[in-house]
Amino acid sequence: MLPSSLTDSTHRRRAAVALFAGVALSAMGYTVLVTFLPLVSEDLLGNPRWSGIPSAFGTVGTAFGAAWLSRLILRYGRRASLVLGYLFAAVVIWAVAWREGGASASDLMSAVTTPPTEEERAA
């Protein structure tokens, strides 16, 4: 049964718009990730044979994260577990960005899509 706050059509519409926007942004992000991750990893690792390794680690990490989050949901409930999962992801992303010197996705994409200079071609 839905809470009384969601039976109002205005609240239901807001919730549906928020859900749609979240799913749409997530799908766009995943599409960009799948497209550019092999290119960026090949550039960073220097060998096309290793370009699938980051995708594999992402898949394994997602599987372990889902198992961990489902265990938390059983123990603490849905809302607290999702908040904890999102906070954990935010801390990990912040730590990786801090370790890499604040490199953003646009910096990494420009490194891949910018054509090499004459000096870089000669090396």
Jmol script that loads the backbone (N, CA, C; Angstrom):
load data "model"
ATOM      1  N   MET A   1       0.842  -1.175   0.000  1.00  0.00           N
ATOM      2  CA  MET A   1       0.000   0.000   0.000  1.00  0.00           C
ATOM      3  C   MET A   1       0.886   1.236   0.000  1.00  0.00           C
ATOM      4  N   LEU A   2       0.496   2.212  -0.794  1.00  0.00           N
ATOM      5  CA  LEU A   2       1.253   3.446  -0.906  1.00  0.00           C
ATOM      6  C   LEU A   2       0.997   4.370   0.276  1.00  0.00           C
ATOM      7  N   PRO A   3       2.020   5.138   0.681  1.00  0.00           N
ATOM      8  CA  PRO A   3       1.783   6.143   1.724  1.00  0.00           C
ATOM      9  C   PRO A   3       0.762   7.169   1.245  1.00  0.00           C
ATOM     10  N   SER A   4       0.097   7.814   2.183  1.00  0.00           N
ATOM     11  CA  SER A   4      -0.937   8.781   1.819  1.00  0.00           C
ATOM     12  C   SER A   4      -0.377   9.961   1.046  1.00  0.00           C
ATOM     13  N   SER A   5       0.917  10.276   1.233  1.00  0.00           N
ATOM     14  CA  SER A   5       1.517  11.401   0.509  1.00  0.00           C
ATOM     15  C   SER A   5       1.642  11.105  -0.986  1.00  0.00           C
ATOM     16  N   LEU A   6       1.671   9.836  -1.379  1.00  0.00           N
ATOM     17  CA  LEU A   6       1.808   9.499  -2.792  1.00  0.00           C
ATOM     18  C   LEU A   6       0.466   9.250  -3.484  1.00  0.00           C
ATOM     19  N   THR A   7      -0.607   9.307  -2.741  1.00  0.00           N
ATOM     20  CA  THR A   7      -1.903   9.124  -3.387  1.00  0.00           C
ATOM     21  C   THR A   7      -2.377  10.390  -4.081  1.00  0.00           C
ATOM     22  N   ASP A   8      -1.839  11.529  -3.701  1.00  0.00           N
ATOM     23  CA  ASP A   8      -2.160  12.792  -4.364  1.00  0.00           C
ATOM     24  C   ASP A   8      -1.522  12.782  -5.749  1.00  0.00           C
ATOM     25  N   SER A   9      -2.257  13.224  -6.761  1.00  0.00           N
ATOM     26  CA  SER A   9      -1.744  13.158  -8.131  1.00  0.00           C
ATOM     27  C   SER A   9      -0.524  14.046  -8.341  1.00  0.00           C
ATOM     28  N   THR A  10      -0.425  15.171  -7.630  1.00  0.00           N
ATOM     29  CA  THR A  10       0.743  16.049  -7.760  1.00  0.00           C
ATOM     30  C   THR A  10       2.003  15.353  -7.264  1.00  0.00           C
ATOM     31  N   HIS A  11       1.904  14.704  -6.129  1.00  0.00           N
ATOM     32  CA  HIS A  11       3.062  13.995  -5.582  1.00  0.00           C
ATOM     33  C   HIS A  11       3.449  12.808  -6.468  1.00  0.00           C
ATOM     34  N   ARG A  12       2.447  12.127  -6.983  1.00  0.00           N
ATOM     35  CA  ARG A  12       2.731  10.986  -7.863  1.00  0.00           C
ATOM     36  C   ARG A  12       3.430  11.451  -9.133  1.00  0.00           C
ATOM     37  N   ARG A  13       2.981  12.576  -9.683  1.00  0.00           N
ATOM     38  CA  ARG A  13       3.592  13.107 -10.890  1.00  0.00           C
ATOM     39  C   ARG A  13       5.046  13.515 -10.621  1.00  0.00           C
ATOM     40  N   ARG A  14       5.293  14.173  -9.499  1.00  0.00           N
ATOM     41  CA  ARG A  14       6.663  14.559  -9.137  1.00  0.00           C
ATOM     42  C   ARG A  14       7.555  13.340  -8.970  1.00  0.00           C
ATOM     43  N   ALA A  15       7.024  12.337  -8.300  1.00  0.00           N
ATOM     44  CA  ALA A  15       7.809  11.120  -8.096  1.00  0.00           C
ATOM     45  C   ALA A  15       8.109  10.440  -9.424  1.00  0.00           C
ATOM     46  N   ALA A  16       7.131  10.412 -10.330  1.00  0.00           N
ATOM     47  CA  ALA A  16       7.344   9.792 -11.641  1.00  0.00           C
ATOM     48  C   ALA A  16       8.358  10.568 -12.466  1.00  0.00           C
ATOM     49  N   VAL A  17       8.297  11.893 -12.413  1.00  0.00           N
ATOM     50  CA  VAL A  17       9.271  12.716 -13.154  1.00  0.00           C
ATOM     51  C   VAL A  17      10.671  12.513 -12.587  1.00  0.00           C
ATOM     52  N   ALA A  18      10.798  12.488 -11.260  1.00  0.00           N
ATOM     53  CA  ALA A  18      12.106  12.277 -10.641  1.00  0.00           C
ATOM     54  C   ALA A  18      12.661  10.898 -10.999  1.00  0.00           C
ATOM     55  N   LEU A  19      11.808   9.896 -10.975  1.00  0.00           N
ATOM     56  CA  LEU A  19      12.246   8.548 -11.338  1.00  0.00           C
ATOM     57  C   LEU A  19      12.670   8.483 -12.795  1.00  0.00           C
ATOM     58  N   PHE A  20      11.880   9.068 -13.682  1.00  0.00           N
ATOM     59  CA  PHE A  20      12.218   9.074 -15.102  1.00  0.00           C
ATOM     60  C   PHE A  20      13.537   9.802 -15.347  1.00  0.00           C
ATOM     61  N   ALA A  21      13.716  10.960 -14.724  1.00  0.00           N
ATOM     62  CA  ALA A  21      14.946  11.728 -14.916  1.00  0.00           C
ATOM     63  C   ALA A  21      16.158  10.957 -14.394  1.00  0.00           C
ATOM     64  N   GLY A  22      16.020  10.324 -13.253  1.00  0.00           N
ATOM     65  CA  GLY A  22      17.126   9.552 -12.700  1.00  0.00           C
ATOM     66  C   GLY A  22      17.519   8.378 -13.581  1.00  0.00           C
ATOM     67  N   VAL A  23      16.533   7.672 -14.086  1.00  0.00           N
ATOM     68  CA  VAL A  23      16.812   6.531 -14.959  1.00  0.00           C
ATOM     69  C   VAL A  23      17.417   6.999 -16.278  1.00  0.00           C
ATOM     70  N   ALA A  24      16.899   8.102 -16.822  1.00  0.00           N
ATOM     71  CA  ALA A  24      17.431   8.619 -18.085  1.00  0.00           C
ATOM     72  C   ALA A  24      18.886   9.059 -17.933  1.00  0.00           C
ATOM     73  N   LEU A  25      19.197   9.775 -16.860  1.00  0.00           N
ATOM     74  CA  LEU A  25      20.587  10.199 -16.636  1.00  0.00           C
ATOM     75  C   LEU A  25      21.503   9.007 -16.397  1.00  0.00           C
ATOM     76  N   SER A  26      21.016   8.029 -15.671  1.00  0.00           N
ATOM     77  CA  SER A  26      21.817   6.836 -15.422  1.00  0.00           C
ATOM     78  C   SER A  26      22.093   6.085 -16.719  1.00  0.00           C
ATOM     79  N   ALA A  27      21.098   5.961 -17.572  1.00  0.00           N
ATOM     80  CA  ALA A  27      21.281   5.270 -18.848  1.00  0.00           C
ATOM     81  C   ALA A  27      22.255   6.025 -19.751  1.00  0.00           C
ATOM     82  N   MET A  28      22.155   7.356 -19.760  1.00  0.00           N
ATOM     83  CA  MET A  28      23.100   8.144 -20.565  1.00  0.00           C
ATOM     84  C   MET A  28      24.524   7.984 -20.041  1.00  0.00           C
ATOM     85  N   GLY A  29      24.682   8.016 -18.726  1.00  0.00           N
ATOM     86  CA  GLY A  29      26.006   7.844 -18.146  1.00  0.00           C
ATOM     87  C   GLY A  29      26.592   6.481 -18.461  1.00  0.00           C
ATOM     88  N   TYR A  30      25.771   5.445 -18.388  1.00  0.00           N
ATOM     89  CA  TYR A  30      26.255   4.108 -18.694  1.00  0.00           C
ATOM     90  C   TYR A  30      26.639   3.987 -20.168  1.00  0.00           C
ATOM     91  N   THR A  31      25.877   4.621 -21.041  1.00  0.00           N
ATOM     92  CA  THR A  31      26.195   4.594 -22.471  1.00  0.00           C
ATOM     93  C   THR A  31      27.535   5.262 -22.743  1.00  0.00           C
ATOM     94  N   VAL A  32      27.770   6.393 -22.121  1.00  0.00           N
ATOM     95  CA  VAL A  32      29.059   7.079 -22.277  1.00  0.00           C
ATOM     96  C   VAL A  32      30.186   6.230 -21.698  1.00  0.00           C
ATOM     97  N   LEU A  33      29.943   5.607 -20.558  1.00  0.00           N
ATOM     98  CA  LEU A  33      30.955   4.766 -19.936  1.00  0.00           C
ATOM     99  C   LEU A  33      31.352   3.605 -20.841  1.00  0.00           C
ATOM    100  N   VAL A  34      30.361   2.907 -21.365  1.00  0.00           N
ATOM    101  CA  VAL A  34      30.635   1.755 -22.216  1.00  0.00           C
ATOM    102  C   VAL A  34      31.346   2.182 -23.498  1.00  0.00           C
ATOM    103  N   THR A  35      31.036   3.379 -23.981  1.00  0.00           N
ATOM    104  CA  THR A  35      31.649   3.856 -25.214  1.00  0.00           C
ATOM    105  C   THR A  35      33.087   4.284 -25.020  1.00  0.00           C
ATOM    106  N   PHE A  36      33.356   5.050 -23.981  1.00  0.00           N
ATOM    107  CA  PHE A  36      34.671   5.659 -23.838  1.00  0.00           C
ATOM    108  C   PHE A  36      35.647   4.903 -22.937  1.00  0.00           C
ATOM    109  N   LEU A  37      35.171   4.024 -22.069  1.00  0.00           N
ATOM    110  CA  LEU A  37      36.082   3.331 -21.154  1.00  0.00           C
ATOM    111  C   LEU A  37      37.156   2.523 -21.873  1.00  0.00           C
ATOM    112  N   PRO A  38      36.841   1.750 -22.909  1.00  0.00           N
ATOM    113  CA  PRO A  38      37.920   1.042 -23.601  1.00  0.00           C
ATOM    114  C   PRO A  38      38.929   1.991 -24.255  1.00  0.00           C
ATOM    115  N   LEU A  39      38.459   3.111 -24.781  1.00  0.00           N
ATOM    116  CA  LEU A  39      39.384   4.062 -25.402  1.00  0.00           C
ATOM    117  C   LEU A  39      40.307   4.707 -24.376  1.00  0.00           C
ATOM    118  N   VAL A  40      39.738   5.129 -23.260  1.00  0.00           N
ATOM    119  CA  VAL A  40      40.538   5.765 -22.216  1.00  0.00           C
ATOM    120  C   VAL A  40      41.498   4.764 -21.595  1.00  0.00           C
ATOM    121  N   SER A  41      41.029   3.553 -21.326  1.00  0.00           N
ATOM    122  CA  SER A  41      41.901   2.563 -20.699  1.00  0.00           C
ATOM    123  C   SER A  41      43.020   2.133 -21.639  1.00  0.00           C
ATOM    124  N   GLU A  42      42.748   2.039 -22.931  1.00  0.00           N
ATOM    125  CA  GLU A  42      43.818   1.719 -23.878  1.00  0.00           C
ATOM    126  C   GLU A  42      44.865   2.819 -23.889  1.00  0.00           C
ATOM    127  N   ASP A  43      44.409   4.066 -23.837  1.00  0.00           N
ATOM    128  CA  ASP A  43      45.335   5.187 -23.826  1.00  0.00           C
ATOM    129  C   ASP A  43      46.156   5.214 -22.535  1.00  0.00           C
ATOM    130  N   LEU A  44      45.506   4.952 -21.402  1.00  0.00           N
ATOM    131  CA  LEU A  44      46.215   5.000 -20.121  1.00  0.00           C
ATOM    132  C   LEU A  44      47.128   3.792 -19.914  1.00  0.00           C
ATOM    133  N   LEU A  45      46.694   2.622 -20.342  1.00  0.00           N
ATOM    134  CA  LEU A  45      47.485   1.411 -20.122  1.00  0.00           C
ATOM    135  C   LEU A  45      48.509   1.165 -21.225  1.00  0.00           C
ATOM    136  N   GLY A  46      48.307   1.789 -22.372  1.00  0.00           N
ATOM    137  CA  GLY A  46      49.293   1.694 -23.440  1.00  0.00           C
ATOM    138  C   GLY A  46      49.214   0.449 -24.300  1.00  0.00           C
ATOM    139  N   ASN A  47      48.255  -0.416 -24.057  1.00  0.00           N
ATOM    140  CA  ASN A  47      48.174  -1.652 -24.823  1.00  0.00           C
ATOM    141  C   ASN A  47      46.698  -1.986 -25.031  1.00  0.00           C
ATOM    142  N   PRO A  48      46.278  -2.224 -26.272  1.00  0.00           N
ATOM    143  CA  PRO A  48      44.858  -2.532 -26.491  1.00  0.00           C
ATOM    144  C   PRO A  48      44.414  -3.847 -25.862  1.00  0.00           C
ATOM    145  N   ARG A  49      45.333  -4.734 -25.576  1.00  0.00           N
ATOM    146  CA  ARG A  49      44.953  -6.009 -24.959  1.00  0.00           C
ATOM    147  C   ARG A  49      44.385  -5.825 -23.557  1.00  0.00           C
ATOM    148  N   TRP A  50      44.808  -4.777 -22.865  1.00  0.00           N
ATOM    149  CA  TRP A  50      44.400  -4.552 -21.491  1.00  0.00           C
ATOM    150  C   TRP A  50      43.188  -3.623 -21.389  1.00  0.00           C
ATOM    151  N   SER A  51      42.622  -3.218 -22.499  1.00  0.00           N
ATOM    152  CA  SER A  51      41.557  -2.221 -22.455  1.00  0.00           C
ATOM    153  C   SER A  51      40.259  -2.743 -21.844  1.00  0.00           C
ATOM    154  N   GLY A  52      40.078  -4.033 -21.724  1.00  0.00           N
ATOM    155  CA  GLY A  52      38.866  -4.584 -21.124  1.00  0.00           C
ATOM    156  C   GLY A  52      38.947  -4.776 -19.625  1.00  0.00           C
ATOM    157  N   ILE A  53      40.143  -4.625 -19.053  1.00  0.00           N
ATOM    158  CA  ILE A  53      40.331  -4.856 -17.614  1.00  0.00           C
ATOM    159  C   ILE A  53      39.484  -3.903 -16.759  1.00  0.00           C
ATOM    160  N   PRO A  54      39.473  -2.583 -17.022  1.00  0.00           N
ATOM    161  CA  PRO A  54      38.622  -1.722 -16.190  1.00  0.00           C
ATOM    162  C   PRO A  54      37.141  -2.075 -16.266  1.00  0.00           C
ATOM    163  N   SER A  55      36.656  -2.480 -17.427  1.00  0.00           N
ATOM    164  CA  SER A  55      35.254  -2.886 -17.540  1.00  0.00           C
ATOM    165  C   SER A  55      34.985  -4.140 -16.712  1.00  0.00           C
ATOM    166  N   ALA A  56      35.923  -5.071 -16.731  1.00  0.00           N
ATOM    167  CA  ALA A  56      35.763  -6.289 -15.946  1.00  0.00           C
ATOM    168  C   ALA A  56      35.733  -5.983 -14.449  1.00  0.00           C
ATOM    169  N   PHE A  57      36.638  -5.107 -13.999  1.00  0.00           N
ATOM    170  CA  PHE A  57      36.631  -4.729 -12.584  1.00  0.00           C
ATOM    171  C   PHE A  57      35.339  -4.009 -12.215  1.00  0.00           C
ATOM    172  N   GLY A  58      34.818  -3.179 -13.130  1.00  0.00           N
ATOM    173  CA  GLY A  58      33.553  -2.504 -12.869  1.00  0.00           C
ATOM    174  C   GLY A  58      32.401  -3.481 -12.735  1.00  0.00           C
ATOM    175  N   THR A  59      32.385  -4.512 -13.566  1.00  0.00           N
ATOM    176  CA  THR A  59      31.324  -5.513 -13.501  1.00  0.00           C
ATOM    177  C   THR A  59      31.409  -6.321 -12.210  1.00  0.00           C
ATOM    178  N   VAL A  60      32.613  -6.742 -11.851  1.00  0.00           N
ATOM    179  CA  VAL A  60      32.791  -7.504 -10.607  1.00  0.00           C
ATOM    180  C   VAL A  60      32.459  -6.628  -9.399  1.00  0.00           C
ATOM    181  N   GLY A  61      32.885  -5.358  -9.436  1.00  0.00           N
ATOM    182  CA  GLY A  61      32.562  -4.446  -8.341  1.00  0.00           C
ATOM    183  C   GLY A  61      31.075  -4.215  -8.202  1.00  0.00           C
ATOM    184  N   THR A  62      30.369  -4.131  -9.315  1.00  0.00           N
ATOM    185  CA  THR A  62      28.916  -3.968  -9.273  1.00  0.00           C
ATOM    186  C   THR A  62      28.251  -5.191  -8.662  1.00  0.00           C
ATOM    187  N   ALA A  63      28.738  -6.364  -9.007  1.00  0.00           N
ATOM    188  CA  ALA A  63      28.169  -7.593  -8.449  1.00  0.00           C
ATOM    189  C   ALA A  63      28.378  -7.658  -6.931  1.00  0.00           C
ATOM    190  N   PHE A  64      29.595  -7.370  -6.476  1.00  0.00           N
ATOM    191  CA  PHE A  64      29.851  -7.389  -5.034  1.00  0.00           C
ATOM    192  C   PHE A  64      29.089  -6.272  -4.327  1.00  0.00           C
ATOM    193  N   GLY A  65      28.989  -5.101  -4.963  1.00  0.00           N
ATOM    194  CA  GLY A  65      28.243  -4.000  -4.369  1.00  0.00           C
ATOM    195  C   GLY A  65      26.767  -4.322  -4.227  1.00  0.00           C
ATOM    196  N   ALA A  66      26.194  -4.980  -5.224  1.00  0.00           N
ATOM    197  CA  ALA A  66      24.777  -5.348  -5.151  1.00  0.00           C
ATOM    198  C   ALA A  66      24.540  -6.364  -4.034  1.00  0.00           C
ATOM    199  N   ALA A  67      25.454  -7.314  -3.888  1.00  0.00           N
ATOM    200  CA  ALA A  67      25.312  -8.306  -2.819  1.00  0.00           C
ATOM    201  C   ALA A  67      25.429  -7.639  -1.444  1.00  0.00           C
ATOM    202  N   TRP A  68      26.383  -6.722  -1.304  1.00  0.00           N
ATOM    203  CA  TRP A  68      26.575  -6.013  -0.040  1.00  0.00           C
ATOM    204  C   TRP A  68      25.359  -5.150   0.279  1.00  0.00           C
ATOM    205  N   LEU A  69      24.849  -4.447  -0.732  1.00  0.00           N
ATOM    206  CA  LEU A  69      23.708  -3.571  -0.518  1.00  0.00           C
ATOM    207  C   LEU A  69      22.439  -4.369  -0.199  1.00  0.00           C
ATOM    208  N   SER A  70      22.262  -5.507  -0.821  1.00  0.00           N
ATOM    209  CA  SER A  70      21.077  -6.318  -0.508  1.00  0.00           C
ATOM    210  C   SER A  70      21.142  -6.865   0.916  1.00  0.00           C
ATOM    211  N   ARG A  71      22.334  -7.173   1.392  1.00  0.00           N
ATOM    212  CA  ARG A  71      22.477  -7.621   2.780  1.00  0.00           C
ATOM    213  C   ARG A  71      22.134  -6.488   3.748  1.00  0.00           C
ATOM    214  N   LEU A  72      22.580  -5.259   3.398  1.00  0.00           N
ATOM    215  CA  LEU A  72      22.239  -4.108   4.240  1.00  0.00           C
ATOM    216  C   LEU A  72      20.735  -3.839   4.243  1.00  0.00           C
ATOM    217  N   ILE A  73      20.091  -4.007   3.085  1.00  0.00           N
ATOM    218  CA  ILE A  73      18.649  -3.773   3.004  1.00  0.00           C
ATOM    219  C   ILE A  73      17.899  -4.748   3.908  1.00  0.00           C
ATOM    220  N   LEU A  74      18.327  -5.999   3.921  1.00  0.00           N
ATOM    221  CA  LEU A  74      17.674  -6.972   4.798  1.00  0.00           C
ATOM    222  C   LEU A  74      17.846  -6.606   6.270  1.00  0.00           C
ATOM    223  N   ARG A  75      18.989  -6.041   6.610  1.00  0.00           N
ATOM    224  CA  ARG A  75      19.281  -5.748   8.008  1.00  0.00           C
ATOM    225  C   ARG A  75      18.700  -4.418   8.478  1.00  0.00           C
ATOM    226  N   TYR A  76      18.882  -3.349   7.670  1.00  0.00           N
ATOM    227  CA  TYR A  76      18.530  -2.003   8.137  1.00  0.00           C
ATOM    228  C   TYR A  76      17.344  -1.370   7.419  1.00  0.00           C
ATOM    229  N   GLY A  77      16.846  -1.976   6.383  1.00  0.00           N
ATOM    230  CA  GLY A  77      15.741  -1.388   5.643  1.00  0.00           C
ATOM    231  C   GLY A  77      16.239  -0.714   4.372  1.00  0.00           C
ATOM    232  N   ARG A  78      15.297  -0.411   3.498  1.00  0.00           N
ATOM    233  CA  ARG A  78      15.631   0.094   2.166  1.00  0.00           C
ATOM    234  C   ARG A  78      16.227   1.499   2.203  1.00  0.00           C
ATOM    235  N   ARG A  79      15.571   2.415   2.883  1.00  0.00           N
ATOM    236  CA  ARG A  79      16.001   3.816   2.841  1.00  0.00           C
ATOM    237  C   ARG A  79      17.403   4.005   3.427  1.00  0.00           C
ATOM    238  N   ALA A  80      17.643   3.488   4.622  1.00  0.00           N
ATOM    239  CA  ALA A  80      18.954   3.652   5.258  1.00  0.00           C
ATOM    240  C   ALA A  80      20.048   2.978   4.434  1.00  0.00           C
ATOM    241  N   SER A  81      19.753   1.834   3.854  1.00  0.00           N
ATOM    242  CA  SER A  81      20.758   1.119   3.072  1.00  0.00           C
ATOM    243  C   SER A  81      21.099   1.847   1.786  1.00  0.00           C
ATOM    244  N   LEU A  82      20.103   2.405   1.102  1.00  0.00           N
ATOM    245  CA  LEU A  82      20.385   3.141  -0.121  1.00  0.00           C
ATOM    246  C   LEU A  82      21.176   4.416   0.166  1.00  0.00           C
ATOM    247  N   VAL A  83      20.838   5.098   1.248  1.00  0.00           N
ATOM    248  CA  VAL A  83      21.605   6.291   1.624  1.00  0.00           C
ATOM    249  C   VAL A  83      23.055   5.906   1.919  1.00  0.00           C
ATOM    250  N   LEU A  84      23.249   4.834   2.660  1.00  0.00           N
ATOM    251  CA  LEU A  84      24.609   4.383   2.970  1.00  0.00           C
ATOM    252  C   LEU A  84      25.354   3.960   1.704  1.00  0.00           C
ATOM    253  N   GLY A  85      24.677   3.278   0.792  1.00  0.00           N
ATOM    254  CA  GLY A  85      25.312   2.878  -0.461  1.00  0.00           C
ATOM    255  C   GLY A  85      25.718   4.065  -1.306  1.00  0.00           C
ATOM    256  N   TYR A  86      24.844   5.082  -1.407  1.00  0.00           N
ATOM    257  CA  TYR A  86      25.185   6.283  -2.179  1.00  0.00           C
ATOM    258  C   TYR A  86      26.316   7.061  -1.518  1.00  0.00           C
ATOM    259  N   LEU A  87      26.308   7.150  -0.197  1.00  0.00           N
ATOM    260  CA  LEU A  87      27.408   7.832   0.496  1.00  0.00           C
ATOM    261  C   LEU A  87      28.732   7.107   0.283  1.00  0.00           C
ATOM    262  N   PHE A  88      28.703   5.793   0.340  1.00  0.00           N
ATOM    263  CA  PHE A  88      29.917   5.014   0.112  1.00  0.00           C
ATOM    264  C   PHE A  88      30.450   5.252  -1.300  1.00  0.00           C
ATOM    265  N   ALA A  89      29.559   5.252  -2.293  1.00  0.00           N
ATOM    266  CA  ALA A  89      29.977   5.502  -3.675  1.00  0.00           C
ATOM    267  C   ALA A  89      30.544   6.905  -3.830  1.00  0.00           C
ATOM    268  N   ALA A  90      29.929   7.892  -3.189  1.00  0.00           N
ATOM    269  CA  ALA A  90      30.419   9.266  -3.282  1.00  0.00           C
ATOM    270  C   ALA A  90      31.807   9.403  -2.660  1.00  0.00           C
ATOM    271  N   VAL A  91      32.032   8.728  -1.531  1.00  0.00           N
ATOM    272  CA  VAL A  91      33.346   8.785  -0.885  1.00  0.00           C
ATOM    273  C   VAL A  91      34.406   8.120  -1.763  1.00  0.00           C
ATOM    274  N   VAL A  92      34.075   7.006  -2.364  1.00  0.00           N
ATOM    275  CA  VAL A  92      35.031   6.322  -3.239  1.00  0.00           C
ATOM    276  C   VAL A  92      35.352   7.187  -4.455  1.00  0.00           C
ATOM    277  N   ILE A  93      34.338   7.785  -5.071  1.00  0.00           N
ATOM    278  CA  ILE A  93      34.582   8.648  -6.232  1.00  0.00           C
ATOM    279  C   ILE A  93      35.422   9.850  -5.838  1.00  0.00           C
ATOM    280  N   TRP A  94      35.123  10.458  -4.685  1.00  0.00           N
ATOM    281  CA  TRP A  94      35.907  11.598  -4.220  1.00  0.00           C
ATOM    282  C   TRP A  94      37.358  11.185  -3.973  1.00  0.00           C
ATOM    283  N   ALA A  95      37.573  10.019  -3.343  1.00  0.00           N
ATOM    284  CA  ALA A  95      38.931   9.570  -3.048  1.00  0.00           C
ATOM    285  C   ALA A  95      39.718   9.314  -4.330  1.00  0.00           C
ATOM    286  N   VAL A  96      39.098   8.721  -5.319  1.00  0.00           N
ATOM    287  CA  VAL A  96      39.784   8.464  -6.586  1.00  0.00           C
ATOM    288  C   VAL A  96      40.109   9.779  -7.284  1.00  0.00           C
ATOM    289  N   ALA A  97      39.158  10.708  -7.291  1.00  0.00           N
ATOM    290  CA  ALA A  97      39.416  12.006  -7.922  1.00  0.00           C
ATOM    291  C   ALA A  97      40.518  12.759  -7.194  1.00  0.00           C
ATOM    292  N   TRP A  98      40.550  12.694  -5.871  1.00  0.00           N
ATOM    293  CA  TRP A  98      41.590  13.364  -5.095  1.00  0.00           C
ATOM    294  C   TRP A  98      42.951  12.728  -5.365  1.00  0.00           C
ATOM    295  N   ARG A  99      42.978  11.410  -5.448  1.00  0.00           N
ATOM    296  CA  ARG A  99      44.230  10.706  -5.706  1.00  0.00           C
ATOM    297  C   ARG A  99      44.778  11.037  -7.096  1.00  0.00           C
ATOM    298  N   GLU A 100      43.889  11.205  -8.057  1.00  0.00           N
ATOM    299  CA  GLU A 100      44.302  11.499  -9.426  1.00  0.00           C
ATOM    300  C   GLU A 100      44.535  12.979  -9.663  1.00  0.00           C
ATOM    301  N   GLY A 101      44.490  13.782  -8.626  1.00  0.00           N
ATOM    302  CA  GLY A 101      44.753  15.206  -8.776  1.00  0.00           C
ATOM    303  C   GLY A 101      43.569  15.986  -9.293  1.00  0.00           C
ATOM    304  N   GLY A 102      42.371  15.487  -9.063  1.00  0.00           N
ATOM    305  CA  GLY A 102      41.176  16.212  -9.468  1.00  0.00           C
ATOM    306  C   GLY A 102      40.857  16.103 -10.943  1.00  0.00           C
ATOM    307  N   ALA A 103      41.365  15.088 -11.619  1.00  0.00           N
ATOM    308  CA  ALA A 103      41.063  14.922 -13.042  1.00  0.00           C
ATOM    309  C   ALA A 103      39.574  14.654 -13.216  1.00  0.00           C
ATOM    310  N   SER A 104      38.962  15.389 -14.100  1.00  0.00           N
ATOM    311  CA  SER A 104      37.545  15.206 -14.345  1.00  0.00           C
ATOM    312  C   SER A 104      37.338  14.350 -15.587  1.00  0.00           C
ATOM    313  N   ALA A 105      36.118  13.963 -15.805  1.00  0.00           N
ATOM    314  CA  ALA A 105      35.806  13.157 -16.984  1.00  0.00           C
ATOM    315  C   ALA A 105      36.102  13.934 -18.257  1.00  0.00           C
ATOM    316  N   SER A 106      35.856  15.238 -18.238  1.00  0.00           N
ATOM    317  CA  SER A 106      36.137  16.032 -19.445  1.00  0.00           C
ATOM    318  C   SER A 106      37.634  16.099 -19.719  1.00  0.00           C
ATOM    319  N   ASP A 107      38.461  16.143 -18.660  1.00  0.00           N
ATOM    320  CA  ASP A 107      39.916  16.117 -18.858  1.00  0.00           C
ATOM    321  C   ASP A 107      40.354  14.809 -19.501  1.00  0.00           C
ATOM    322  N   LEU A 108      39.800  13.702 -19.004  1.00  0.00           N
ATOM    323  CA  LEU A 108      40.178  12.402 -19.549  1.00  0.00           C
ATOM    324  C   LEU A 108      39.695  12.251 -20.988  1.00  0.00           C
ATOM    325  N   MET A 109      38.479  12.729 -21.285  1.00  0.00           N
ATOM    326  CA  MET A 109      37.968  12.609 -22.646  1.00  0.00           C
ATOM    327  C   MET A 109      38.752  13.498 -23.604  1.00  0.00           C
ATOM    328  N   SER A 110      39.162  14.686 -23.151  1.00  0.00           N
ATOM    329  CA  SER A 110      39.936  15.546 -24.040  1.00  0.00           C
ATOM    330  C   SER A 110      41.308  14.947 -24.301  1.00  0.00           C
ATOM    331  N   ALA A 111      41.851  14.207 -23.335  1.00  0.00           N
ATOM    332  CA  ALA A 111      43.134  13.551 -23.555  1.00  0.00           C
ATOM    333  C   ALA A 111      43.018  12.461 -24.610  1.00  0.00           C
ATOM    334  N   VAL A 112      41.873  11.817 -24.687  1.00  0.00           N
ATOM    335  CA  VAL A 112      41.684  10.747 -25.661  1.00  0.00           C
ATOM    336  C   VAL A 112      41.329  11.310 -27.035  1.00  0.00           C
ATOM    337  N   THR A 113      40.505  12.351 -27.080  1.00  0.00           N
ATOM    338  CA  THR A 113      40.005  12.830 -28.356  1.00  0.00           C
ATOM    339  C   THR A 113      40.875  13.896 -29.003  1.00  0.00           C
ATOM    340  N   THR A 114      41.841  14.453 -28.268  1.00  0.00           N
ATOM    341  CA  THR A 114      42.719  15.464 -28.840  1.00  0.00           C
ATOM    342  C   THR A 114      43.764  14.783 -29.709  1.00  0.00           C
ATOM    343  N   PRO A 115      43.947  15.225 -30.946  1.00  0.00           N
ATOM    344  CA  PRO A 115      44.945  14.593 -31.792  1.00  0.00           C
ATOM    345  C   PRO A 115      46.354  14.852 -31.260  1.00  0.00           C
ATOM    346  N   PRO A 116      47.263  13.905 -31.444  1.00  0.00           N
ATOM    347  CA  PRO A 116      48.618  14.078 -30.930  1.00  0.00           C
ATOM    348  C   PRO A 116      49.368  15.167 -31.692  1.00  0.00           C
ATOM    349  N   THR A 117      50.284  15.808 -30.996  1.00  0.00           N
ATOM    350  CA  THR A 117      51.126  16.830 -31.615  1.00  0.00           C
ATOM    351  C   THR A 117      52.250  16.153 -32.391  1.00  0.00           C
ATOM    352  N   GLU A 118      53.012  16.943 -33.124  1.00  0.00           N
ATOM    353  CA  GLU A 118      54.136  16.398 -33.901  1.00  0.00           C
ATOM    354  C   GLU A 118      55.171  15.751 -32.995  1.00  0.00           C
ATOM    355  N   GLU A 119      55.435  16.356 -31.825  1.00  0.00           N
ATOM    356  CA  GLU A 119      56.413  15.776 -30.883  1.00  0.00           C
ATOM    357  C   GLU A 119      55.946  14.434 -30.347  1.00  0.00           C
ATOM    358  N   GLU A 120      54.628  14.335 -30.076  1.00  0.00           N
ATOM    359  CA  GLU A 120      54.096  13.079 -29.556  1.00  0.00           C
ATOM    360  C   GLU A 120      54.124  11.992 -30.637  1.00  0.00           C
ATOM    361  N   ARG A 121      53.911  12.371 -31.881  1.00  0.00           N
ATOM    362  CA  ARG A 121      53.977  11.386 -32.963  1.00  0.00           C
ATOM    363  C   ARG A 121      55.381  10.887 -33.171  1.00  0.00           C
ATOM    364  N   ALA A 122      56.369  11.759 -32.998  1.00  0.00           N
ATOM    365  CA  ALA A 122      57.761  11.387 -33.224  1.00  0.00           C
ATOM    366  C   ALA A 122      58.270  10.445 -32.115  1.00  0.00           C
ATOM    367  N   ALA A 123      57.696  10.537 -30.933  1.00  0.00           N
ATOM    368  CA  ALA A 123      58.192   9.732 -29.804  1.00  0.00           C
ATOM    369  C   ALA A 123      57.802   8.298 -29.886  1.00  0.00           C
TER     370      ALA A 123
END
end "model"
wireframe off; spacefill off
backbone 0.3
color backbone group
